[in-house]
Amino acid sequence: MSQPSQERIQTLKTNIASVLLGKEAVIELAIVALLGEGHLLIEDAPGVGKTSLAKAIAQSLNCQFSRLQCTPDLLPSDILGSSVFLPNKGEFEFRQGPIFTNVLLADEINRTTPRTQSALLEAMMERQVSVEGKTYPLSRPFFVLATQNPFEFEGTYPLPENQLDRFMLRIEVGYPNRAAEREVFRSHRSGEPVEKLQPVLVSEQLRELQQQVREVRVDESISDYILDIVEATRTHEQLSLGVSTRGALTMYRAVQSLALVSGRDYATPDDVKHLAIPVLAHRVLCGGVIREGQRQRARQVIQQIVDKAVVPN
């Protein structure tokens, strides 16, 4: 990987880490999703920094940014836009919604209804939206950061499986350690640190990094390693739904992205191991397990599959 690319990625990491303290591993996975042209679902309890991470990423990019505060009364037209009648012209004019942006923060996405959640499907996969019979392309880069509280919390609507499949990674932030939390006290004395962040990447530089991800070498043995894990999810006795072909391709792209973020132009088996749970666990269903236990059980099963898979030399 070229020196300028390494410097840009490190600068991006450092910028975000100045706001989200003590969470270097979480920041790395978020950047993997960004450079891999995927989307990121951040899931955790309220108040641990989900929105701060999303805002820090958006503030670090010199791109268009929109925020959706998802509520039960949010409508698809509030996301996509709608046609407005202009009396002076005697015609309708399409007014774009907040989805026409580069970085979209969908805050607490599981507090809005499934009908509204589905409005994001086409945009997330095909980078376009269809409204009233017309198709409108979205600008690139297009990156969705969605946050959600665990669905056991009151007033939430679980994301359907086809929606979850659109997210490259699902990650948790977790509580900071004591030293980091003490530093949070100090950094917030004079206001919100995230509001003071300056952009460190412009759109063109981000697109260059995303193109470099696609050029990362993945040996045939690594590809077979990924496929072995994916196929095992489809035949595992405890899983009623395995990883789709889209999920396998997403894993391949995420592995390329992690290699670039790690300063390499080639993928390794450790990249696959590191990403297996955040990329695959939300794409499977455990048979006979109530929904509240799905996340933990899915992670356990994916880890078992990875432990049993033959690692290429």
ZIJOJO-V405308 format. One record per residue. RES is the residue in one small letter. D_FIRST is the distance of its C-alpha to the first C-alpha in Angstrom with 1 decimal. Layout:
# ZIJOJO-V405308
res: [RES:RES]
d_first: [D_FIRST:D_FIRST]
This chain:
# ZIJOJO-V405308
res: [m:s:q:p:s:q:e:r:i:q:t:l:k:t:n:i:a:s:v:l:l:g:k:e:a:v:i:e:l:a:i:v:a:l:l:g:e:g:h:l:l:i:e:d:a:p:g:v:g:k:t:s:l:a:k:a:i:a:q:s:l:n:c:q:f:s:r:l:q:c:t:p:d:l:l:p:s:d:i:l:g:s:s:v:f:l:p:n:k:g:e:f:e:f:r:q:g:p:i:f:t:n:v:l:l:a:d:e:i:n:r:t:t:p:r:t:q:s:a:l:l:e:a:m:m:e:r:q:v:s:v:e:g:k:t:y:p:l:s:r:p:f:f:v:l:a:t:q:n:p:f:e:f:e:g:t:y:p:l:p:e:n:q:l:d:r:f:m:l:r:i:e:v:g:y:p:n:r:a:a:e:r:e:v:f:r:s:h:r:s:g:e:p:v:e:k:l:q:p:v:l:v:s:e:q:l:r:e:l:q:q:q:v:r:e:v:r:v:d:e:s:i:s:d:y:i:l:d:i:v:e:a:t:r:t:h:e:q:l:s:l:g:v:s:t:r:g:a:l:t:m:y:r:a:v:q:s:l:a:l:v:s:g:r:d:y:a:t:p:d:d:v:k:h:l:a:i:p:v:l:a:h:r:v:l:c:g:g:v:i:r:e:g:q:r:q:r:a:r:q:v:i:q:q:i:v:d:k:a:v:v:p:n]
d_first: [0.0:3.8:6.6:8.6:6.7:6.9:10.4:11.5:11.0:12.7:15.3:16.1:16.7:18.8:20.8:21.7:22.5:25.0:27.1:26.6:27.3:26.6:24.6:21.0:20.8:22.3:20.1:16.9:18.7:19.7:16.2:15.3:18.3:17.5:14.0:15.5:18.3:20.8:23.5:24.3:27.7:28.5:31.7:33.7:37.0:37.9:36.9:33.9:31.3:30.3:31.1:29.6:26.2:26.5:27.8:25.1:22.3:24.5:25.3:21.7:21.1:23.0:24.3:27.6:28.7:31.7:33.3:35.7:38.1:39.1:42.8:45.4:46.8:43.5:44.0:41.6:42.6:41.5:37.9:38.0:40.6:44.0:46.4:48.8:52.1:52.7:56.5:56.4:54.5:56.1:52.8:49.9:46.6:43.4:42.0:38.4:37.8:35.0:32.8:32.1:29.2:25.4:25.6:28.7:29.9:32.6:34.2:36.3:35.9:38.3:41.1:41.5:43.3:41.8:42.9:40.8:37.8:37.9:37.6:33.9:33.4:33.0:30.9:28.3:28.0:28.8:27.9:31.5:34.9:38.3:41.3:44.8:43.9:41.3:37.5:35.2:31.5:29.3:26.7:23.0:21.2:23.8:23.4:26.3:26.6:29.8:31.6:34.6:37.0:37.9:40.4:43.2:43.5:46.5:46.1:42.9:42.3:39.9:37.1:38.0:35.8:34.7:33.5:31.6:29.9:28.2:26.3:22.9:23.6:26.7:26.3:28.8:28.6:31.4:33.5:32.0:33.1:36.0:34.1:31.8:34.8:36.7:33.9:34.2:37.8:36.9:34.2:36.6:39.6:39.0:37.8:34.8:31.5:29.6:31.7:30.5:26.8:25.2:22.5:19.1:17.4:19.2:19.4:17.5:14.4:14.8:15.3:12.1:10.1:12.6:12.1:8.4:9.9:12.3:10.1:8.9:11.2:14.4:16.8:20.4:21.6:19.4:20.8:24.3:23.7:23.2:26.2:28.3:27.9:28.6:31.6:32.9:33.1:35.4:37.8:37.9:41.5:40.7:38.7:40.5:37.4:34.2:30.7:30.8:28.7:27.1:26.3:24.8:22.5:21.6:20.7:18.4:16.6:16.6:15.1:12.1:11.9:12.4:9.7:7.1:9.6:9.7:6.2:5.9:5.5:9.3:12.2:15.0:18.7:18.4:16.3:19.4:21.8:20.4:20.6:23.8:26.3:24.7:23.9:27.0:29.8:30.9:31.1:33.8:37.5:39.6:43.0:46.0:44.0:45.1:42.5:42.3:41.1:38.6:35.5:36.1:37.4:34.6:32.1:34.3:34.5:30.7:30.3:33.1:31.5:28.1:30.1:32.0:29.3:28.5:25.0:23.3:22.8]
